[in-house]
Amino acid sequence: MLDLSTPAIWHPGQTDEDIQEEIDLMMVRAKYTAAFIKGEIHADTFLDFLDETGHDVFDLAQQWNLGDDITS
C-alpha cells in the first residue's frame, strides 16, 4: 500500500465538527493523490480535484518548483 502524507489543518478554536471535516478532507486528498500516483486517474482529473478544493494549480506548480526541466 502506498502511504502518503496529506496533513489535516488544525486551527486554535476549531470545533469538533470543524476538525472532523478537516480530517475527512485529508482522507479524500490522500485517496486522490494515491490514485493519481498509481495511474488510476488522469492528470486532468487530479488537477480538477485540486482546483475544486480551492487550490490554485499554477501556484502549486511554483511551490513544487516545477519548471521546464521536468522529465518523465
C-alpha positions in Angstrom: 0.0 0.0 0.0 1.2 3.5 -0.8 1.3 5.7 2.2 1.2 9.5 1.6 1.4 12.4 3.9 -1.5 14.8 3.4 -2.0 16.8 6.5 -5.1 17.9 8.2 -5.1 21.6 9.1 -5.8 22.4 12.7 -6.6 26.0 13.9 -7.0 27.0 17.5 -10.6 27.3 18.5 -11.9 24.8 15.9 -15.0 22.8 16.9 -15.0 19.0 16.9 -17.1 19.3 13.7 -14.5 21.5 12.1 -11.6 19.2 12.8 -13.6 16.2 11.7 -14.4 17.9 8.4 -10.7 18.7 8.0 -9.8 15.0 8.7 -12.4 13.9 6.1 -10.8 16.3 3.6 -7.4 14.9 4.4 -8.5 11.4 3.7 -10.0 12.5 0.3 -6.8 14.3 -0.6 -4.8 11.2 0.3 -7.0 8.9 -1.8 -6.9 11.2 -4.9 -3.1 11.6 -4.6 -2.6 7.9 -4.3 -4.9 7.2 -7.2 -3.0 9.7 -9.4 0.4 8.3 -8.5 -0.8 4.8 -9.2 -2.1 5.9 -12.6 -5.8 5.2 -11.7 -6.9 8.7 -12.6 -5.7 11.1 -15.3 -3.7 14.2 -14.6 -6.7 16.4 -15.7 -8.9 14.7 -13.1 -6.3 15.2 -10.4 -5.8 18.9 -11.4 -9.6 19.4 -11.4 -9.9 17.9 -7.9 -7.2 20.3 -6.7 -8.9 23.2 -8.3 -12.3 22.3 -6.9 -10.9 22.0 -3.4 -9.6 25.6 -3.5 -6.0 25.1 -4.7 -4.5 27.2 -7.5 -2.7 24.6 -9.6 -0.3 27.2 -11.0 0.6 28.4 -7.5 1.1 24.7 -6.5 3.4 24.2 -9.5 5.5 27.1 -8.4 5.7 25.9 -4.8 6.7 22.4 -6.1 9.4 24.1 -8.2 8.1 22.5 -11.4 9.8 24.0 -14.4 10.7 23.3 -18.0 13.3 20.8 -16.9 10.7 18.2 -15.9 11.4 14.8 -17.2 9.0 11.8 -17.4 
